[in-house]
């Protein structure tokens, strides 16, 4: 029996701006939600006679762990890493366009312990920008995970993502 287009099971490597970001804990989640509005007439009351697509929201959730300072700064909007010290400085980031910072986000399935090299097996988002949603617990039993949401925007051709080696 053939596997689905995204394979059946397994972790992936997350790559953005040409660099592998880091390891994850808890599974990378792809969400693709289409929105629509019903079309009605007085004669059919509350019964829809049609439904029209009004858009699509696509995002990826990556629960990163054990990031380097540079990796942390890369996925935390408004943060920057200093070269002389292992310090991350985070700013309010108000008014910053996520689209202006967007770049290709690629999910590469891991096979036999390494990232899949066959581009036809990758999931590529053409324009993606990170948005931090970190809630860290400092105690004796909870691993710290840096949850990051990736806003997916359409590219100049209107594409959000592809499951192939589309450029």
N, C-alpha and C positions, 0 to 999 in steps of 0.2 A: 504494500500500500504506500503511495507517495506521501511525502511530508507536505504540510501546507507551505505557503510562500514565505512564512517567517520561521520555518522549522517548528518542531513540536515542543522543544524544551531546551533550557540552558541559558547561561549567563552571556553577557556580551562585553565588549570593550567599547568605551565611549570616546570618540575623537571629535575635537572641535578646533577649528583654525589650524588643522594639520597636525595637532598634537594629541596624544592620548592623555585624557584628563586624570584618571585615577581609578582605583578599585571602588566597587559598590557593595552595599550590604542591604539586602531587602528587596532586590529586584528592580530593574529598570522598567518603567511603565510607559507605554505608548497610548495616548488617548486621541481619538478622532471622533468628534461629535458634530453631526450635521444638524442644523436648525432649520425649521420649516414653519410656515403659517398656513392654516387651513383657509379654504375659500368656501363661502357659504352663500346661499340665496334665501330670500324671505320664504320662498315656496318650499324649501327643504328644511327650514328651521335650523336646528343645531346639528344637522347631518352635513358633514363635509361633502362637497361635490368635487373637490380637488385639493391638493396640497402642493404648495410651491416652496422649493428650497430657497432659503434666505441667506445661507452662509454656512461656514464650517469653522469650527474651532479645533485646532490641533495643538497638542502639547506633549512634552516628554518629561517624565519625572525621574531624576537620577539621585539615589541616596548614596552620596559619596562618603568614603571613610579613608582615613590615613592620607589626606592630601598634603602635598608639600606646600610651603608658603606661596610659591609661585602659582601652583594649581588652584589653591584657595582664592588667591587674588583674581585669577582668571575667571572664575565662575561666580564671583561675588561682585555684583554691580557696584561701581563706585569705590572699589578697593584697589589698592596698589601695594606691591611688595617693594621693600627697600633692598638694595643690593648689599649694603654693608651690615645689615642685621636681619635676623629672621623675624621681621615685624610686618604685620598687615595693618594698614591704615584704611578704615572704612569711612566713607563720606555719605551725606544724605542722598545724593544722587537725584535730587528733585529736578524735574524738567529735562532729564536725559532721555533721548530717543533710543529705545531698545533696537529698533530696526537699523539704525545707523551702526550699531555694533554687531549686527547679525552676520553670521557666516555659516558655512556648511557644517552640519552635525551628522556624524556617521555612527551607526551602531553596527559593530562587527561581531557576529556570533563567535563564541569560543569553541574550537574543536580540538580535541586532544591536548587541551591546556594552552593553546595559543590562538590568537585572533585569526579568523578566517581571512585568507589572502585573496580569495575569489570575489571580485567586486560584485558579481551577480548575486551574491548571497548577503550583501550589505543592505541595510536600510538607510537611505540617505535623505536628510531633510535639507532643502536647498538654502533656506534662510532661517537661522535659529539664533536666539539670544538668551542667555541665562538670566534667571531671576531667583535670587536667594530666598529660601524659606527655612532658615536654620533655627531649630529648637534643641539646645544641647542640655543634657542631664549630667550633672557632676555627682556621681555616687559610686558605690562599690560594684554595681552589677549591670549598668546600662552602657552599651557602647555608644560613643558619640558619632552621629551620622549627620552629614551636611546635605540636607535635602535641597535639591536645586530643580526648579521648573524651567523648562525651555519653551519659550514662546516661539511658535512656528509661524512664519509669515510667508505669503506667496512670493515667488521670485518674479522676475520680469515677464515670464511666460504664464504666470498664474498657477504654477505648480507648488504644492506644499512638500511632498515627499515622493520617493520612488523606491521600489524594491528591485533595483538593477544597477548597472553601471552607467546610468544616464548622467551626462555632464551638464 
